Amino acid sequence: MRGENVEQPAPRQPEALTPPIEALDDGTTYALTFDTSCGRFVVDLDTGLAPNTAASLVALAGRGYFDGTVFHRIVPGFVIQGGDPTQTGSGGPGYKTVDAPPQDSCYLKGTFAMAKTQAEPAGTAGSQFFVVTGEDVGLPPDYAIVGEVTDGLDVVERIGELGGADERPTQPVVIRRVVVNES
């Protein structure tokens, strides 16, 4: 075991939320602090690269959307994925944002990006995110890049070791709380 032994929280019902209409402040830096059962990590958001998605994440985190959720998909050496309160891998906030990534995008260790289905256009995002745990996982430029882990990469790597061959966690990894930090 590489984190606290915690109970799997109950899945929540899907919600139909309204996307934020306010853009984030240009002169402000935004970061998300993830407090998990395996430790804490911080993601600095890139509001220039993904302004719509960053605003959505800040709004969702601010209303406690991610609190009490899990990393439902863990693929060792590839990614850890969370952000779905239903724990099914298909849940979301009831809306989508789009921030198409540059064609030369690379998904390196510590990259924080948004999950989407293959059918959706590049850069489409709901609430599901992933953090890259491999050195360079070779993904195509289809996934909105919203930031990078700037503190606690060791925690992300620890979580990344808790996946089975079925891409499911071998133990519950709970996101207790996500806090928005502005500076």
C-alpha positions as CSV (number, residue, x, y, z in Angstrom):
1,M,0.0,0.0,0.0
2,R,1.3,3.4,-0.9
3,G,-1.3,5.7,0.6
4,E,-3.8,5.6,3.4
5,N,-6.1,2.7,3.4
6,V,-9.4,4.5,2.8
7,E,-12.9,3.5,1.9
8,Q,-14.2,4.0,-1.7
9,P,-16.6,7.0,-1.5
10,A,-20.1,6.4,-2.8
11,P,-20.6,7.4,-6.5
12,R,-22.6,10.6,-7.0
13,Q,-25.4,11.0,-9.5
14,P,-24.7,13.0,-12.7
15,E,-25.2,16.7,-12.5
16,A,-26.2,19.2,-15.2
17,L,-24.2,22.3,-14.2
18,T,-23.9,25.6,-16.1
19,P,-20.5,26.5,-17.6
20,P,-18.8,29.6,-16.1
21,I,-19.3,32.7,-18.3
22,E,-16.6,34.8,-16.5
23,A,-13.1,34.5,-17.9
24,L,-10.3,34.2,-15.3
25,D,-8.4,37.4,-14.4
26,D,-5.4,37.9,-16.8
27,G,-3.2,39.3,-14.1
28,T,-3.8,36.4,-11.7
29,T,-2.0,33.0,-11.5
30,Y,-4.2,30.0,-10.6
31,A,-3.2,26.7,-9.1
32,L,-5.2,23.7,-7.9
33,T,-4.0,21.9,-4.7
34,F,-5.2,18.3,-4.7
35,D,-5.4,16.7,-1.2
36,T,-5.5,13.0,-1.8
37,S,-5.3,9.8,0.3
38,C,-1.8,9.4,-1.0
39,G,-0.6,13.0,-0.3
40,R,-0.8,16.4,-1.8
41,F,0.1,17.7,-5.3
42,V,-0.2,21.1,-6.9
43,V,-1.1,21.9,-10.5
44,D,-0.3,25.4,-11.9
45,L,-3.0,26.2,-14.6
46,D,-2.0,27.6,-18.0
47,T,-4.8,30.1,-18.6
48,G,-3.3,31.2,-21.9
49,L,-3.1,27.7,-23.4
50,A,-6.6,26.6,-22.1
51,P,-8.6,29.6,-20.9
52,N,-12.0,28.0,-21.1
53,T,-11.0,24.8,-19.5
54,A,-9.0,26.5,-16.8
55,A,-12.0,28.7,-15.9
56,S,-14.2,25.6,-15.8
57,L,-11.8,23.8,-13.5
58,V,-11.5,26.8,-11.1
59,A,-15.3,27.0,-11.0
60,L,-15.8,23.3,-10.4
61,A,-13.1,23.1,-7.7
62,G,-14.5,26.2,-6.1
63,R,-17.9,24.5,-5.7
64,G,-16.4,21.3,-4.3
65,Y,-17.2,19.3,-7.4
66,F,-14.0,17.1,-7.1
67,D,-14.1,16.7,-3.3
68,G,-14.7,13.1,-2.3
69,T,-14.0,11.7,-5.8
70,V,-11.5,9.0,-6.8
71,F,-8.9,8.3,-9.4
72,H,-11.0,5.8,-11.3
73,R,-8.3,4.9,-14.0
74,I,-4.7,4.3,-13.2
75,V,-2.4,3.0,-15.9
76,P,1.2,2.5,-14.5
77,G,3.8,4.4,-16.6
78,F,1.1,6.3,-18.5
79,V,-1.6,8.3,-16.6
80,I,-3.8,8.7,-13.6
81,Q,-7.3,9.8,-14.3
82,G,-10.0,11.4,-12.1
83,G,-12.7,14.1,-12.1
84,D,-15.7,11.8,-12.5
85,P,-18.0,11.9,-9.5
86,T,-20.0,9.0,-10.9
87,Q,-16.8,6.8,-10.9
88,T,-17.9,5.3,-14.2
89,G,-15.4,7.0,-16.5
90,S,-18.3,8.6,-18.4
91,G,-19.5,11.2,-16.0
92,G,-19.1,15.0,-16.2
93,P,-20.5,18.3,-15.3
94,G,-23.2,18.4,-18.0
95,Y,-21.3,20.8,-20.3
96,K,-18.2,20.8,-22.4
97,T,-15.5,23.4,-23.0
98,V,-13.0,23.4,-25.9
99,D,-9.4,24.6,-26.0
100,A,-7.7,22.8,-28.8
101,P,-4.0,22.1,-28.0
102,P,-1.2,23.2,-30.3
103,Q,-0.3,20.6,-33.0
104,D,3.2,20.2,-31.5
105,S,1.9,19.4,-28.0
106,C,3.8,16.8,-26.0
107,Y,2.4,15.0,-23.0
108,L,5.3,14.7,-20.7
109,K,5.5,13.5,-17.1
110,G,3.5,16.0,-14.9
111,T,1.3,17.3,-17.7
112,F,-2.2,18.0,-16.5
113,A,-4.7,17.5,-19.4
114,M,-8.4,16.8,-20.0
115,A,-9.8,13.4,-21.0
116,K,-12.3,13.1,-23.8
117,T,-13.8,10.5,-26.1
118,Q,-12.3,9.7,-29.5
119,A,-15.5,11.0,-31.1
120,E,-15.1,14.5,-29.6
121,P,-13.1,17.3,-31.3
122,A,-9.6,18.0,-30.1
123,G,-9.5,20.0,-26.9
124,T,-13.0,19.1,-25.7
125,A,-13.3,18.8,-22.0
126,G,-15.8,18.1,-19.2
127,S,-14.5,17.5,-15.7
128,Q,-12.3,14.4,-16.2
129,F,-8.6,15.1,-16.2
130,F,-5.5,13.1,-16.3
131,V,-1.9,13.5,-15.1
132,V,0.8,12.0,-17.2
133,T,3.1,9.6,-15.2
134,G,5.3,8.4,-18.1
135,E,8.3,10.3,-19.5
136,D,6.7,10.9,-22.9
137,V,3.6,8.9,-23.5
138,G,3.2,9.7,-27.2
139,L,-0.4,10.9,-27.2
140,P,-1.6,12.8,-30.2
141,P,-2.4,16.6,-29.7
142,D,-6.1,15.8,-29.0
143,Y,-6.3,16.6,-25.3
144,A,-6.6,20.1,-23.8
145,I,-3.4,20.8,-21.8
146,V,-4.4,22.8,-18.8
147,G,-1.3,22.9,-16.7
148,E,1.5,21.0,-15.0
149,V,2.3,19.5,-11.6
150,T,4.7,21.9,-9.9
151,D,4.8,20.3,-6.5
152,G,4.2,16.8,-5.3
153,L,5.2,14.9,-8.5
154,D,6.3,12.1,-6.2
155,V,2.7,11.8,-5.0
156,V,1.5,11.6,-8.6
157,E,4.1,8.9,-9.3
158,R,3.0,7.0,-6.1
159,I,-0.6,7.1,-7.2
160,G,0.5,5.9,-10.7
161,E,1.9,2.7,-9.2
162,L,-1.5,1.7,-7.8
163,G,-3.1,0.5,-11.1
164,G,-3.8,-3.0,-12.2
165,A,-3.6,-4.7,-15.6
166,D,-7.3,-3.7,-16.0
167,E,-6.4,0.1,-15.6
168,R,-8.4,0.1,-12.4
169,P,-6.9,1.2,-9.1
170,T,-5.7,-1.7,-6.8
171,Q,-6.9,0.3,-3.8
172,P,-9.1,3.4,-3.6
173,V,-7.3,6.7,-4.1
174,V,-9.5,9.4,-2.9
175,I,-9.4,13.1,-3.8
176,R,-10.4,14.6,-0.4
177,R,-10.4,18.2,-1.6
178,V,-9.3,20.5,-4.4
179,V,-8.4,24.0,-3.3
180,V,-8.0,26.9,-5.8
181,N,-5.0,29.2,-5.0
182,E,-4.8,32.6,-6.6
183,S,-1.7,34.9,-6.7
